Amino acid sequence: MEKETSNKKAIVIGSGFSGLSAACHLAKQGFQVCVIEKNEQAGGRARLFEKQGYRFDMGPSWYWMPDVFDKFFQNFNKSTSDYYDLLRLDPSYQVIFGKDDAIQLSAKLEELKQQFEKIEVGSSKQLDKFLKDAAYKYQVGMNDLIYTSGSSISQYMNSKVLKGLFKTDLLTPFSTFARKYFSNPKLLQIIEFPVLFLGAAPKDIPALYSLMNYADMQLGTWYPMGGMHKIVEAMQSLAIELGVQFQFNCPVEKILTLKSGMAYAVQTKDKTYVADYIVASADYEHVEQNLLDEKLRKYSNKYWNSRKLAPSCLIYYIGVKKKIKKLQHHNLFFDANMQQHADEIYDHPNWPTQPLFYVSCPSKTDKNVAPENCENLFLLIPVATGLVDDEAIKEKYFQQIMQRLEEHCGEAISPFIEYKRSYAQSNFIADYNAFKGNAYGLANTLQQTAFLKPSIKSKKIKNLFYTGQLTVPGPGVPPAIISGEIVANEIAKIEKIKAKNYERAI
Ligand SMILES: Cc1cc2nc3c(=O)[nH]c(=O)nc-3n(C[C@H](O)[C@H](O)[C@H](O)COP(=O)(O)OP(=O)(O)OC[C@H]3O[C@@H](n4cnc5c(N)ncnc54)[C@H](O)[C@@H]3O)c2cc1C
């Protein structure tokens, strides 16, 4: 593996996908890299725990945009297959609209178009047109926009996407855009689902993000055998191969700075770690507000409180001692009022009246994640940030969604539960220092896209950088991996300028 060498040191705070990606890229550039992580293992929001023979992925379960993972490993002359086996799921996922009313979406485009046509006459042709536009946005977005540091508007002015601004309805609200193609409410729910990953309601997401539909319907839904944590294990093992060191159970308490405006070290309970560069991949708000003196912060409490956060989640990790026939690997319960739930997450934050929810059942695909004849279930309700959870609330919603789950499956599940753990806003705060208990960072609304996101580079400390889901490009595993690469490239640029200046001086 190609690797430059230098005696410069970089510290990465946090070992989520963005931190791991930044660490690998910086190590390849020749830095001595140390990742300092608060928790006991790598992965951040994508950690893993094992109980009673069940292997639970704690966060992400959808493997989308396989090209981003491929590209990451190719940077190091590796491939995903060096680390894990990928399987394309077919059906991609199931959507449950109500009692005895569900659709399993085919991974084959021709079949999917027929499924659309059965619901709304003419919609298969519309889907073709919609996906053609989405493919263009995906290609240009991925090539021109997403790997950009967002440090100024000028970076975007030459992009093909912005040049085509008026041709492609880029800034139209996604919900309006989708209605130009489809009118059946079920099809609209299917088309609007992928943008929920971006952390806002479809009415607040620009139509640029129909690129997510291309990711869904054409690039497909994949699964790394063994579970999503296999990706973390792969990136950590690559990092170790590149010489990266890891310190676990080691929360950073302060970033230490010199009068000259440079950071020189991070302070943990037991030790000071000196570095030439610091990359903070922990939640941006936590780093600025808690690890820096007030005069060194770019953003105020007022700024953070005015940001539109992506949702938090109520999660239940369940081990069930039997097989459940009517579940697929991914199951979206859209059997309630989506508009009302979205309103209770984003516009009038409150506990939901009757939430939509999602069930992942990886044991449908992978026998290694549950004991024989058992199911591994991950139940997730998106909820507003900033709410205070307690056991009674968690139990109330558990009962509510279990009833709907049992109704859909047509069989009892509760009496067969042999393991159950819940997770909510307070856990996100305690485990990840997550601002208001957010799960997915900042929403990708128009006002918080690209150069309008919190800056990847500290404005006050020259050698302090940020990465991860609260800066560019945004929430999700692929964006977090890209974010780590962007920040490492920014540091490489500075090093290049320094080297040139040095050459000139001698
Ligand atoms: C429940 C859930 C489901 C999701 N589902 C999907 C999905 O299906 N597909 C998808 O693509 N994305 C999904 N996402 C989003 C995706 O997981 C995240 O966007 C991504 O993992 C964020 O990575 P990150 O590196 O930005 O942050 P994190 O993973 O949060 O990493 C930050 C790290 O910093 C550490 N840290 C915090 N404070 C300190 C400190 N003071 N000192 C040292 N370390 C510190 C934290 O412990 C953590 O390890 C999901 C997220 C959640 C929570």
The ligand as an SDF file (V2000), in Angstrom:
LIG
                    3D

 53 58  0  0  0  0  0  0  0  0999 V2000
  -30.2540    4.8770   14.7500 C   0  0  0  0  0  0  0  0  0  0  0  0
  -29.5520    5.3660   13.5270 C   0  0  0  0  0  0  0  0  0  0  0  0
  -29.8450    4.8000   12.3020 C   0  0  0  0  0  0  0  0  0  0  0  0
  -29.1740    5.2230   11.1640 C   0  0  0  0  0  0  0  0  0  0  0  0
  -29.4300    4.6040    9.9810 N   0  0  0  0  0  0  0  0  0  0  0  0
  -28.6570    4.8890    8.9010 C   0  0  0  0  0  0  0  0  0  0  0  0
  -28.7140    4.0460    7.7510 C   0  0  0  0  0  0  0  0  0  0  0  0
  -29.4640    3.0680    7.7240 O   0  0  0  0  0  0  0  0  0  0  0  0
  -27.8950    4.3500    6.6950 N   0  0  0  0  0  0  0  0  0  0  0  0
  -27.0390    5.4130    6.7250 C   0  0  0  0  0  0  0  0  0  0  0  0
  -26.3040    5.6460    5.7450 O   0  0  0  0  0  0  0  0  0  0  0  0
  -26.9360    6.2130    7.8350 N   0  0  0  0  0  0  0  0  0  0  0  0
  -27.7100    5.9460    8.9180 C   0  0  0  0  0  0  0  0  0  0  0  0
  -27.5750    6.6740   10.0710 N   0  0  0  0  0  0  0  0  0  0  0  0
  -26.6760    7.8420   10.0770 C   0  0  0  0  0  0  0  0  0  0  0  0
  -25.2180    7.4310   10.2270 C   0  0  0  0  0  0  0  0  0  0  0  0
  -25.1000    6.3690   11.1090 O   0  0  0  0  0  0  0  0  0  0  0  0
  -24.4160    8.6300   10.7410 C   0  0  0  0  0  0  0  0  0  0  0  0
  -24.6280    9.7370    9.8800 O   0  0  0  0  0  0  0  0  0  0  0  0
  -22.9240    8.3760   10.8340 C   0  0  0  0  0  0  0  0  0  0  0  0
  -22.6530    7.1280   11.4370 O   0  0  0  0  0  0  0  0  0  0  0  0
  -22.2730    9.5210   11.6200 C   0  0  0  0  0  0  0  0  0  0  0  0
  -20.8990    9.3370   11.6990 O   0  0  0  0  0  0  0  0  0  0  0  0
  -19.9910   10.4650   12.3650 P   0  0  0  0  0  0  0  0  0  0  0  0
  -18.6020   10.0130   12.2350 O   0  0  0  0  0  0  0  0  0  0  0  0
  -20.3550   11.7810   11.8040 O   0  0  0  0  0  0  0  0  0  0  0  0
  -20.4630   10.5570   13.9030 O   0  0  0  0  0  0  0  0  0  0  0  0
  -20.4570    9.4990   15.0880 P   0  0  0  0  0  0  0  0  0  0  0  0
  -20.7240    8.1500   14.5930 O   0  0  0  0  0  0  0  0  0  0  0  0
  -21.3610   10.0120   16.1340 O   0  0  0  0  0  0  0  0  0  0  0  0
  -18.9570    9.5460   15.6290 O   0  0  0  0  0  0  0  0  0  0  0  0
  -18.5240   10.5150   16.5450 C   0  0  0  0  0  0  0  0  0  0  0  0
  -17.6750    9.8390   17.6010 C   0  0  0  0  0  0  0  0  0  0  0  0
  -17.1340   10.8290   18.4820 O   0  0  0  0  0  0  0  0  0  0  0  0
  -17.1180   10.2740   19.8050 C   0  0  0  0  0  0  0  0  0  0  0  0
  -17.0320   11.3610   20.8030 N   0  0  0  0  0  0  0  0  0  0  0  0
  -17.9980   12.2090   21.2110 C   0  0  0  0  0  0  0  0  0  0  0  0
  -17.5070   13.0690   22.1150 N   0  0  0  0  0  0  0  0  0  0  0  0
  -16.2100   12.7440   22.2960 C   0  0  0  0  0  0  0  0  0  0  0  0
  -15.1660   13.2640   23.1140 C   0  0  0  0  0  0  0  0  0  0  0  0
  -15.3450   14.3340   23.9160 N   0  0  0  0  0  0  0  0  0  0  0  0
  -13.9510   12.6650   23.0780 N   0  0  0  0  0  0  0  0  0  0  0  0
  -13.7220   11.6080   22.2590 C   0  0  0  0  0  0  0  0  0  0  0  0
  -14.6750   11.0750   21.4680 N   0  0  0  0  0  0  0  0  0  0  0  0
  -15.9010   11.6520   21.4750 C   0  0  0  0  0  0  0  0  0  0  0  0
  -18.3970    9.4820   19.8700 C   0  0  0  0  0  0  0  0  0  0  0  0
  -18.3530    8.5350   20.9100 O   0  0  0  0  0  0  0  0  0  0  0  0
  -18.4330    8.8430   18.4790 C   0  0  0  0  0  0  0  0  0  0  0  0
  -17.7710    7.6140   18.4750 O   0  0  0  0  0  0  0  0  0  0  0  0
  -28.2130    6.2670   11.2420 C   0  0  0  0  0  0  0  0  0  0  0  0
  -27.9250    6.8490   12.4820 C   0  0  0  0  0  0  0  0  0  0  0  0
  -28.5750    6.3960   13.6220 C   0  0  0  0  0  0  0  0  0  0  0  0
  -28.2260    6.9970   14.9390 C   0  0  0  0  0  0  0  0  0  0  0  0
  1  2  1  0
  2  3  1  0
  2 52  2  0
  3  4  2  0
  4  5  1  0
  4 50  1  0
  5  6  2  0
  6  7  1  0
  6 13  1  0
  7  8  2  0
  7  9  1  0
  9 10  1  0
 10 11  2  0
 10 12  1  0
 12 13  2  0
 13 14  1  0
 14 15  1  0
 14 50  1  0
 15 16  1  0
 16 17  1  0
 16 18  1  0
 18 19  1  0
 18 20  1  0
 20 21  1  0
 20 22  1  0
 22 23  1  0
 23 24  1  0
 24 25  2  0
 24 26  1  0
 24 27  1  0
 27 28  1  0
 28 29  2  0
 28 30  1  0
 28 31  1  0
 31 32  1  0
 32 33  1  0
 33 34  1  0
 33 48  1  0
 34 35  1  0
 35 36  1  0
 35 46  1  0
 36 37  1  0
 36 45  1  0
 37 38  2  0
 38 39  1  0
 39 40  1  0
 39 45  2  0
 40 41  1  0
 40 42  2  0
 42 43  1  0
 43 44  2  0
 44 45  1  0
 46 47  1  0
 46 48  1  0
 48 49  1  0
 50 51  2  0
 51 52  1  0
 52 53  1  0
M  END
$$$$
